[in-house]
Amino acid sequence: ASDKSMAYEDFEKQYLMEAVALVKSKQAGTDATEDQEQPEAVVDVSVPYNAAAKLAYEASDKSMAYEDFEKQYLMEAVALVKSKQAGTDA
């Protein structure tokens, strides 16, 4: 059980570093206390599914609410993809 003495993000980083070090030590057949490299920090590079719509909205004149803009943007994007696919069907 955790005593929750640190933030989850810090705990997660520490846990992952220790887990990687343990796995590496088992693979190499060495003790975990021997010369170890610390793994690089975990960086979240995920992109929200609606990032393109958000960027397009930020570049627009914002003459409509984002929710309406997003619906229109997605409909136009789907129509564009379908039109491109229709040209490749044989």
PDB file as gemmi writes it, atoms N, CA and C in Angstrom:
CRYST1    1.000    1.000    1.000  90.00  90.00  90.00 P 1                      
ATOM      1  N   ALA A   1       0.842  -1.189   0.000  1.00  0.00           N  
ATOM      2  CA  ALA A   1       0.000   0.000   0.000  1.00  0.00           C  
ATOM      3  C   ALA A   1       0.882   1.247   0.000  1.00  0.00           C  
ATOM      4  N   SER A   2       0.447   2.248  -0.716  1.00  0.00           N  
ATOM      5  CA  SER A   2       1.203   3.484  -0.838  1.00  0.00           C  
ATOM      6  C   SER A   2       0.857   4.413   0.318  1.00  0.00           C  
ATOM      7  N   ASP A   3       1.867   5.168   0.763  1.00  0.00           N  
ATOM      8  CA  ASP A   3       1.591   6.168   1.804  1.00  0.00           C  
ATOM      9  C   ASP A   3       1.207   7.512   1.198  1.00  0.00           C  
ATOM     10  N   LYS A   4       1.186   7.577  -0.133  1.00  0.00           N  
ATOM     11  CA  LYS A   4       0.781   8.777  -0.874  1.00  0.00           C  
ATOM     12  C   LYS A   4       1.571  10.013  -0.456  1.00  0.00           C  
ATOM     13  N   SER A   5       2.880   9.817  -0.196  1.00  0.00           N  
ATOM     14  CA  SER A   5       3.724  10.922   0.234  1.00  0.00           C  
ATOM     15  C   SER A   5       4.243  11.750  -0.941  1.00  0.00           C  
ATOM     16  N   MET A   6       3.954  11.304  -2.186  1.00  0.00           N  
ATOM     17  CA  MET A   6       4.372  12.070  -3.364  1.00  0.00           C  
ATOM     18  C   MET A   6       3.234  12.098  -4.366  1.00  0.00           C  
ATOM     19  N   ALA A   7       3.295  13.050  -5.266  1.00  0.00           N  
ATOM     20  CA  ALA A   7       2.269  13.188  -6.303  1.00  0.00           C  
ATOM     21  C   ALA A   7       2.293  11.962  -7.210  1.00  0.00           C  
ATOM     22  N   TYR A   8       1.156  11.613  -7.779  1.00  0.00           N  
ATOM     23  CA  TYR A   8       1.068  10.426  -8.630  1.00  0.00           C  
ATOM     24  C   TYR A   8       2.049  10.497  -9.789  1.00  0.00           C  
ATOM     25  N   GLU A   9       2.175  11.674 -10.424  1.00  0.00           N  
ATOM     26  CA  GLU A   9       3.072  11.817 -11.569  1.00  0.00           C  
ATOM     27  C   GLU A   9       4.511  11.485 -11.181  1.00  0.00           C  
ATOM     28  N   ASP A  10       4.942  11.964 -10.010  1.00  0.00           N  
ATOM     29  CA  ASP A  10       6.296  11.673  -9.537  1.00  0.00           C  
ATOM     30  C   ASP A  10       6.438  10.189  -9.198  1.00  0.00           C  
ATOM     31  N   PHE A  11       5.416   9.630  -8.553  1.00  0.00           N  
ATOM     32  CA  PHE A  11       5.433   8.203  -8.221  1.00  0.00           C  
ATOM     33  C   PHE A  11       5.527   7.363  -9.489  1.00  0.00           C  
ATOM     34  N   GLU A  12       4.730   7.721 -10.500  1.00  0.00           N  
ATOM     35  CA  GLU A  12       4.713   6.958 -11.743  1.00  0.00           C  
ATOM     36  C   GLU A  12       6.091   6.968 -12.404  1.00  0.00           C  
ATOM     37  N   LYS A  13       6.724   8.128 -12.480  1.00  0.00           N  
ATOM     38  CA  LYS A  13       8.059   8.226 -13.087  1.00  0.00           C  
ATOM     39  C   LYS A  13       9.057   7.350 -12.338  1.00  0.00           C  
ATOM     40  N   GLN A  14       9.043   7.448 -11.007  1.00  0.00           N  
ATOM     41  CA  GLN A  14       9.969   6.668 -10.191  1.00  0.00           C  
ATOM     42  C   GLN A  14       9.703   5.178 -10.365  1.00  0.00           C  
ATOM     43  N   TYR A  15       8.440   4.800 -10.348  1.00  0.00           N  
ATOM     44  CA  TYR A  15       8.062   3.394 -10.494  1.00  0.00           C  
ATOM     45  C   TYR A  15       8.541   2.844 -11.839  1.00  0.00           C  
ATOM     46  N   LEU A  16       8.306   3.607 -12.901  1.00  0.00           N  
ATOM     47  CA  LEU A  16       8.719   3.156 -14.227  1.00  0.00           C  
ATOM     48  C   LEU A  16      10.241   3.038 -14.332  1.00  0.00           C  
ATOM     49  N   MET A  17      10.965   3.996 -13.763  1.00  0.00           N  
ATOM     50  CA  MET A  17      12.425   3.916 -13.801  1.00  0.00           C  
ATOM     51  C   MET A  17      12.914   2.671 -13.068  1.00  0.00           C  
ATOM     52  N   GLU A  18      12.338   2.384 -11.902  1.00  0.00           N  
ATOM     53  CA  GLU A  18      12.752   1.219 -11.131  1.00  0.00           C  
ATOM     54  C   GLU A  18      12.366  -0.072 -11.842  1.00  0.00           C  
ATOM     55  N   ALA A  19      11.204  -0.093 -12.472  1.00  0.00           N  
ATOM     56  CA  ALA A  19      10.758  -1.294 -13.187  1.00  0.00           C  
ATOM     57  C   ALA A  19      11.666  -1.565 -14.384  1.00  0.00           C  
ATOM     58  N   VAL A  20      12.017  -0.532 -15.120  1.00  0.00           N  
ATOM     59  CA  VAL A  20      12.914  -0.694 -16.268  1.00  0.00           C  
ATOM     60  C   VAL A  20      14.278  -1.188 -15.794  1.00  0.00           C  
ATOM     61  N   ALA A  21      14.785  -0.609 -14.717  1.00  0.00           N  
ATOM     62  CA  ALA A  21      16.080  -1.023 -14.189  1.00  0.00           C  
ATOM     63  C   ALA A  21      16.045  -2.489 -13.762  1.00  0.00           C  
ATOM     64  N   LEU A  22      14.958  -2.917 -13.154  1.00  0.00           N  
ATOM     65  CA  LEU A  22      14.829  -4.308 -12.733  1.00  0.00           C  
ATOM     66  C   LEU A  22      14.811  -5.246 -13.931  1.00  0.00           C  
ATOM     67  N   VAL A  23      14.043  -4.905 -14.945  1.00  0.00           N  
ATOM     68  CA  VAL A  23      13.975  -5.741 -16.148  1.00  0.00           C  
ATOM     69  C   VAL A  23      15.341  -5.812 -16.815  1.00  0.00           C  
ATOM     70  N   LYS A  24      16.030  -4.668 -16.925  1.00  0.00           N  
ATOM     71  CA  LYS A  24      17.363  -4.660 -17.536  1.00  0.00           C  
ATOM     72  C   LYS A  24      18.327  -5.534 -16.754  1.00  0.00           C  
ATOM     73  N   SER A  25      18.232  -5.480 -15.439  1.00  0.00           N  
ATOM     74  CA  SER A  25      19.144  -6.275 -14.629  1.00  0.00           C  
ATOM     75  C   SER A  25      18.864  -7.765 -14.803  1.00  0.00           C  
ATOM     76  N   LYS A  26      17.615  -8.128 -14.971  1.00  0.00           N  
ATOM     77  CA  LYS A  26      17.265  -9.538 -15.179  1.00  0.00           C  
ATOM     78  C   LYS A  26      17.725 -10.012 -16.554  1.00  0.00           C  
ATOM     79  N   GLN A  27      17.611  -9.146 -17.552  1.00  0.00           N  
ATOM     80  CA  GLN A  27      18.029  -9.516 -18.907  1.00  0.00           C  
ATOM     81  C   GLN A  27      19.541  -9.658 -18.992  1.00  0.00           C  
ATOM     82  N   ALA A  28      20.255  -8.807 -18.301  1.00  0.00           N  
ATOM     83  CA  ALA A  28      21.708  -8.842 -18.363  1.00  0.00           C  
ATOM     84  C   ALA A  28      22.288  -9.865 -17.389  1.00  0.00           C  
ATOM     85  N   GLY A  29      21.456 -10.370 -16.483  1.00  0.00           N  
ATOM     86  CA  GLY A  29      21.929 -11.321 -15.498  1.00  0.00           C  
ATOM     87  C   GLY A  29      22.828 -10.664 -14.465  1.00  0.00           C  
ATOM     88  N   THR A  30      22.640  -9.350 -14.246  1.00  0.00           N  
ATOM     89  CA  THR A  30      23.454  -8.626 -13.276  1.00  0.00           C  
ATOM     90  C   THR A  30      22.597  -8.137 -12.137  1.00  0.00           C  
ATOM     91  N   ASP A  31      23.258  -7.676 -11.114  1.00  0.00           N  
ATOM     92  CA  ASP A  31      22.570  -7.101  -9.964  1.00  0.00           C  
ATOM     93  C   ASP A  31      22.087  -5.700 -10.331  1.00  0.00           C  
ATOM     94  N   ALA A  32      20.930  -5.309  -9.833  1.00  0.00           N  
ATOM     95  CA  ALA A  32      20.342  -4.008 -10.165  1.00  0.00           C  
ATOM     96  C   ALA A  32      21.165  -2.844  -9.635  1.00  0.00           C  
ATOM     97  N   THR A  33      22.090  -3.101  -8.699  1.00  0.00           N  
ATOM     98  CA  THR A  33      22.880  -2.005  -8.136  1.00  0.00           C  
ATOM     99  C   THR A  33      24.118  -1.689  -8.955  1.00  0.00           C  
ATOM    100  N   GLU A  34      24.445  -2.522  -9.936  1.00  0.00           N  
ATOM    101  CA  GLU A  34      25.612  -2.255 -10.762  1.00  0.00           C  
ATOM    102  C   GLU A  34      25.359  -1.059 -11.670  1.00  0.00           C  
ATOM    103  N   ASP A  35      26.411  -0.603 -12.309  1.00  0.00           N  
ATOM    104  CA  ASP A  35      26.391   0.567 -13.183  1.00  0.00           C  
ATOM    105  C   ASP A  35      25.153   0.584 -14.078  1.00  0.00           C  
ATOM    106  N   GLN A  36      24.215   1.473 -13.764  1.00  0.00           N  
ATOM    107  CA  GLN A  36      22.961   1.561 -14.511  1.00  0.00           C  
ATOM    108  C   GLN A  36      22.794   2.947 -15.102  1.00  0.00           C  
ATOM    109  N   GLU A  37      22.210   2.973 -16.277  1.00  0.00           N  
ATOM    110  CA  GLU A  37      21.795   4.248 -16.838  1.00  0.00           C  
ATOM    111  C   GLU A  37      20.377   4.515 -16.376  1.00  0.00           C  
ATOM    112  N   GLN A  38      20.096   5.764 -16.057  1.00  0.00           N  
ATOM    113  CA  GLN A  38      18.738   6.135 -15.702  1.00  0.00           C  
ATOM    114  C   GLN A  38      17.956   6.346 -16.990  1.00  0.00           C  
ATOM    115  N   PRO A  39      16.784   5.720 -17.114  1.00  0.00           N  
ATOM    116  CA  PRO A  39      15.989   5.933 -18.326  1.00  0.00           C  
ATOM    117  C   PRO A  39      15.541   7.392 -18.422  1.00  0.00           C  
ATOM    118  N   GLU A  40      15.369   7.835 -19.654  1.00  0.00           N  
ATOM    119  CA  GLU A  40      14.908   9.199 -19.860  1.00  0.00           C  
ATOM    120  C   GLU A  40      13.493   9.349 -19.326  1.00  0.00           C  
ATOM    121  N   ALA A  41      13.142  10.571 -18.991  1.00  0.00           N  
ATOM    122  CA  ALA A  41      11.804  10.848 -18.485  1.00  0.00           C  
ATOM    123  C   ALA A  41      10.769  10.500 -19.543  1.00  0.00           C  
ATOM    124  N   VAL A  42       9.637  10.019 -19.098  1.00  0.00           N  
ATOM    125  CA  VAL A  42       8.543   9.678 -19.998  1.00  0.00           C  
ATOM    126  C   VAL A  42       7.867  10.977 -20.450  1.00  0.00           C  
ATOM    127  N   VAL A  43       7.723  11.144 -21.750  1.00  0.00           N  
ATOM    128  CA  VAL A  43       7.120  12.350 -22.304  1.00  0.00           C  
ATOM    129  C   VAL A  43       5.856  11.954 -23.052  1.00  0.00           C  
ATOM    130  N   ASP A  44       4.773  12.604 -22.722  1.00  0.00           N  
ATOM    131  CA  ASP A  44       3.497  12.324 -23.379  1.00  0.00           C  
ATOM    132  C   ASP A  44       3.450  13.090 -24.700  1.00  0.00           C  
ATOM    133  N   VAL A  45       3.414  12.368 -25.818  1.00  0.00           N  
ATOM    134  CA  VAL A  45       3.362  12.997 -27.130  1.00  0.00           C  
ATOM    135  C   VAL A  45       2.035  12.720 -27.834  1.00  0.00           C  
ATOM    136  N   SER A  46       1.040  12.360 -27.051  1.00  0.00           N  
ATOM    137  CA  SER A  46      -0.259  12.073 -27.651  1.00  0.00           C  
ATOM    138  C   SER A  46      -0.895  13.353 -28.193  1.00  0.00           C  
ATOM    139  N   VAL A  47      -1.720  13.188 -29.210  1.00  0.00           N  
ATOM    140  CA  VAL A  47      -2.400  14.310 -29.846  1.00  0.00           C  
ATOM    141  C   VAL A  47      -3.902  14.072 -29.714  1.00  0.00           C  
ATOM    142  N   PRO A  48      -4.645  15.039 -29.199  1.00  0.00           N  
ATOM    143  CA  PRO A  48      -6.094  14.866 -29.086  1.00  0.00           C  
ATOM    144  C   PRO A  48      -6.721  14.610 -30.455  1.00  0.00           C  
ATOM    145  N   TYR A  49      -7.776  13.800 -30.496  1.00  0.00           N  
ATOM    146  CA  TYR A  49      -8.400  13.435 -31.784  1.00  0.00           C  
ATOM    147  C   TYR A  49      -8.917  14.659 -32.524  1.00  0.00           C  
ATOM    148  N   ASN A  50      -9.259  15.721 -31.822  1.00  0.00           N  
ATOM    149  CA  ASN A  50      -9.825  16.902 -32.473  1.00  0.00           C  
ATOM    150  C   ASN A  50      -8.822  18.050 -32.574  1.00  0.00           C  
ATOM    151  N   ALA A  51      -7.537  17.743 -32.538  1.00  0.00           N  
ATOM    152  CA  ALA A  51      -6.511  18.784 -32.588  1.00  0.00           C  
ATOM    153  C   ALA A  51      -6.579  19.583 -33.879  1.00  0.00           C  
ATOM    154  N   ALA A  52      -6.822  18.924 -35.006  1.00  0.00           N  
ATOM    155  CA  ALA A  52      -6.878  19.636 -36.287  1.00  0.00           C  
ATOM    156  C   ALA A  52      -8.031  20.639 -36.295  1.00  0.00           C  
ATOM    157  N   ALA A  53      -9.166  20.230 -35.777  1.00  0.00           N  
ATOM    158  CA  ALA A  53     -10.314  21.139 -35.717  1.00  0.00           C  
ATOM    159  C   ALA A  53     -10.028  22.311 -34.793  1.00  0.00           C  
ATOM    160  N   LYS A  54      -9.382  22.054 -33.666  1.00  0.00           N  
ATOM    161  CA  LYS A  54      -9.053  23.141 -32.736  1.00  0.00           C  
ATOM    162  C   LYS A  54      -8.085  24.132 -33.376  1.00  0.00           C  
ATOM    163  N   LEU A  55      -7.077  23.617 -34.079  1.00  0.00           N  
ATOM    164  CA  LEU A  55      -6.131  24.511 -34.744  1.00  0.00           C  
ATOM    165  C   LEU A  55      -6.811  25.333 -35.832  1.00  0.00           C  
ATOM    166  N   ALA A  56      -7.683  24.694 -36.595  1.00  0.00           N  
ATOM    167  CA  ALA A  56      -8.399  25.409 -37.650  1.00  0.00           C  
ATOM    168  C   ALA A  56      -9.302  26.480 -37.049  1.00  0.00           C  
ATOM    169  N   TYR A  57      -9.948  26.169 -35.928  1.00  0.00           N  
ATOM    170  CA  TYR A  57     -10.816  27.142 -35.273  1.00  0.00           C  
ATOM    171  C   TYR A  57     -10.007  28.338 -34.772  1.00  0.00           C  
ATOM    172  N   GLU A  58      -8.838  28.064 -34.185  1.00  0.00           N  
ATOM    173  CA  GLU A  58      -7.994  29.150 -33.691  1.00  0.00           C  
ATOM    174  C   GLU A  58      -7.542  30.065 -34.833  1.00  0.00           C  
ATOM    175  N   ALA A  59      -7.371  29.508 -36.019  1.00  0.00           N  
ATOM    176  CA  ALA A  59      -6.948  30.302 -37.170  1.00  0.00           C  
ATOM    177  C   ALA A  59      -8.121  30.991 -37.863  1.00  0.00           C  
ATOM    178  N   SER A  60      -9.345  30.644 -37.482  1.00  0.00           N  
ATOM    179  CA  SER A  60     -10.534  31.204 -38.142  1.00  0.00           C  
ATOM    180  C   SER A  60     -10.889  32.559 -37.544  1.00  0.00           C  
ATOM    181  N   ASP A  61     -11.958  33.146 -38.089  1.00  0.00           N  
ATOM    182  CA  ASP A  61     -12.436  34.425 -37.562  1.00  0.00           C  
ATOM    183  C   ASP A  61     -13.339  34.247 -36.343  1.00  0.00           C  
ATOM    184  N   LYS A  62     -13.583  33.000 -35.958  1.00  0.00           N  
ATOM    185  CA  LYS A  62     -14.393  32.648 -34.774  1.00  0.00           C  
ATOM    186  C   LYS A  62     -15.795  33.260 -34.850  1.00  0.00           C  
ATOM    187  N   SER A  63     -16.359  33.244 -36.048  1.00  0.00           N  
ATOM    188  CA  SER A  63     -17.688  33.820 -36.240  1.00  0.00           C  
ATOM    189  C   SER A  63     -18.791  32.874 -35.782  1.00  0.00           C  
ATOM    190  N   MET A  64     -18.435  31.645 -35.428  1.00  0.00           N  
ATOM    191  CA  MET A  64     -19.425  30.696 -34.903  1.00  0.00           C  
ATOM    192  C   MET A  64     -18.837  30.006 -33.688  1.00  0.00           C  
ATOM    193  N   ALA A  65     -19.707  29.399 -32.902  1.00  0.00           N  
ATOM    194  CA  ALA A  65     -19.266  28.686 -31.706  1.00  0.00           C  
ATOM    195  C   ALA A  65     -18.384  27.501 -32.107  1.00  0.00           C  
ATOM    196  N   TYR A  66     -17.440  27.141 -31.254  1.00  0.00           N  
ATOM    197  CA  TYR A  66     -16.518  26.051 -31.570  1.00  0.00           C  
ATOM    198  C   TYR A  66     -17.261  24.751 -31.874  1.00  0.00           C  
ATOM    199  N   GLU A  67     -18.290  24.441 -31.104  1.00  0.00           N  
ATOM    200  CA  GLU A  67     -19.023  23.192 -31.306  1.00  0.00           C  
ATOM    201  C   GLU A  67     -19.602  23.119 -32.722  1.00  0.00           C  
ATOM    202  N   ASP A  68     -20.166  24.224 -33.206  1.00  0.00           N  
ATOM    203  CA  ASP A  68     -20.713  24.274 -34.563  1.00  0.00           C  
ATOM    204  C   ASP A  68     -19.589  24.206 -35.603  1.00  0.00           C  
ATOM    205  N   PHE A  69     -18.507  24.917 -35.328  1.00  0.00           N  
ATOM    206  CA  PHE A  69     -17.360  24.916 -36.234  1.00  0.00           C  
ATOM    207  C   PHE A  69     -16.796  23.501 -36.368  1.00  0.00           C  
ATOM    208  N   GLU A  70     -16.663  22.811 -35.244  1.00  0.00           N  
ATOM    209  CA  GLU A  70     -16.096  21.459 -35.259  1.00  0.00           C  
ATOM    210  C   GLU A  70     -16.961  20.516 -36.102  1.00  0.00           C  
ATOM    211  N   LYS A  71     -18.277  20.590 -35.936  1.00  0.00           N  
ATOM    212  CA  LYS A  71     -19.178  19.736 -36.731  1.00  0.00           C  
ATOM    213  C   LYS A  71     -18.992  20.003 -38.229  1.00  0.00           C  
ATOM    214  N   GLN A  72     -18.976  21.269 -38.601  1.00  0.00           N  
ATOM    215  CA  GLN A  72     -18.808  21.640 -40.011  1.00  0.00           C  
ATOM    216  C   GLN A  72     -17.437  21.205 -40.516  1.00  0.00           C  
ATOM    217  N   TYR A  73     -16.403  21.417 -39.720  1.00  0.00           N  
ATOM    218  CA  TYR A  73     -15.039  21.043 -40.102  1.00  0.00           C  
ATOM    219  C   TYR A  73     -14.955  19.543 -40.364  1.00  0.00           C  
ATOM    220  N   LEU A  74     -15.522  18.747 -39.470  1.00  0.00           N  
ATOM    221  CA  LEU A  74     -15.474  17.294 -39.630  1.00  0.00           C  
ATOM    222  C   LEU A  74     -16.265  16.840 -40.857  1.00  0.00           C  
ATOM    223  N   MET A  75     -17.425  17.450 -41.103  1.00  0.00           N  
ATOM    224  CA  MET A  75     -18.212  17.080 -42.287  1.00  0.00           C  
ATOM    225  C   MET A  75     -17.427  17.390 -43.558  1.00  0.00           C  
ATOM    226  N   GLU A  76     -16.785  18.557 -43.593  1.00  0.00           N  
ATOM    227  CA  GLU A  76     -16.003  18.931 -44.776  1.00  0.00           C  
ATOM    228  C   GLU A  76     -14.777  18.032 -44.941  1.00  0.00           C  
ATOM    229  N   ALA A  77     -14.147  17.654 -43.835  1.00  0.00           N  
ATOM    230  CA  ALA A  77     -12.970  16.785 -43.902  1.00  0.00           C  
ATOM    231  C   ALA A  77     -13.353  15.403 -44.417  1.00  0.00           C  
ATOM    232  N   VAL A  78     -14.463  14.871 -43.940  1.00  0.00           N  
ATOM    233  CA  VAL A  78     -14.934  13.558 -44.395  1.00  0.00           C  
ATOM    234  C   VAL A  78     -15.285  13.616 -45.876  1.00  0.00           C  
ATOM    235  N   ALA A  79     -15.970  14.683 -46.286  1.00  0.00           N  
ATOM    236  CA  ALA A  79     -16.334  14.827 -47.697  1.00  0.00           C  
ATOM    237  C   ALA A  79     -15.080  14.899 -48.574  1.00  0.00           C  
ATOM    238  N   LEU A  80     -14.062  15.595 -48.117  1.00  0.00           N  
ATOM    239  CA  LEU A  80     -12.825  15.704 -48.880  1.00  0.00           C  
ATOM    240  C   LEU A  80     -12.144  14.338 -49.025  1.00  0.00           C  
ATOM    241  N   VAL A  81     -12.069  13.602 -47.934  1.00  0.00           N  
ATOM    242  CA  VAL A  81     -11.445  12.270 -47.985  1.00  0.00           C  
ATOM    243  C   VAL A  81     -12.227  11.353 -48.920  1.00  0.00           C  
ATOM    244  N   LYS A  82     -13.568  11.397 -48.826  1.00  0.00           N  
ATOM    245  CA  LYS A  82     -14.393  10.555 -49.701  1.00  0.00           C  
ATOM    246  C   LYS A  82     -14.186  10.921 -51.162  1.00  0.00           C  
ATOM    247  N   SER A  83     -14.063  12.204 -51.452  1.00  0.00           N  
ATOM    248  CA  SER A  83     -13.870  12.618 -52.844  1.00  0.00           C  
ATOM    249  C   SER A  83     -12.519  12.143 -53.371  1.00  0.00           C  
ATOM    250  N   LYS A  84     -11.518  12.123 -52.512  1.00  0.00           N  
ATOM    251  CA  LYS A  84     -10.189  11.640 -52.912  1.00  0.00           C  
ATOM    252  C   LYS A  84     -10.225  10.128 -53.134  1.00  0.00           C  
ATOM    253  N   GLN A  85     -10.946   9.415 -52.275  1.00  0.00           N  
ATOM    254  CA  GLN A  85     -11.045   7.956 -52.408  1.00  0.00           C  
ATOM    255  C   GLN A  85     -11.838   7.572 -53.641  1.00  0.00           C  
ATOM    256  N   ALA A  86     -12.853   8.351 -53.962  1.00  0.00           N  
ATOM    257  CA  ALA A  86     -13.682   8.047 -55.132  1.00  0.00           C  
ATOM    258  C   ALA A  86     -12.837   8.107 -56.403  1.00  0.00           C  
ATOM    259  N   GLY A  87     -11.838   8.950 -56.430  1.00  0.00           N  
ATOM    260  CA  GLY A  87     -10.973   9.081 -57.596  1.00  0.00           C  
ATOM    261  C   GLY A  87      -9.990   7.930 -57.744  1.00  0.00           C  
ATOM    262  N   THR A  88      -9.781   7.144 -56.680  1.00  0.00           N  
ATOM    263  CA  THR A  88      -8.811   6.041 -56.746  1.00  0.00           C  
ATOM    264  C   THR A  88      -9.480   4.691 -56.924  1.00  0.00           C  
ATOM    265  N   ASP A  89     -10.806   4.636 -56.757  1.00  0.00           N  
ATOM    266  CA  ASP A  89     -11.515   3.351 -56.933  1.00  0.00           C  
ATOM    267  C   ASP A  89     -11.530   2.967 -58.400  1.00  0.00           C  
ATOM    268  N   ALA A  90     -11.298   1.670 -58.655  1.00  0.00           N  
ATOM    269  CA  ALA A  90     -11.304   1.223 -60.043  1.00  0.00           C  
ATOM    270  C   ALA A  90     -12.363   0.189 -60.279  1.00  0.00           C  
TER     271      ALA A  90                                                      
END                                                                             
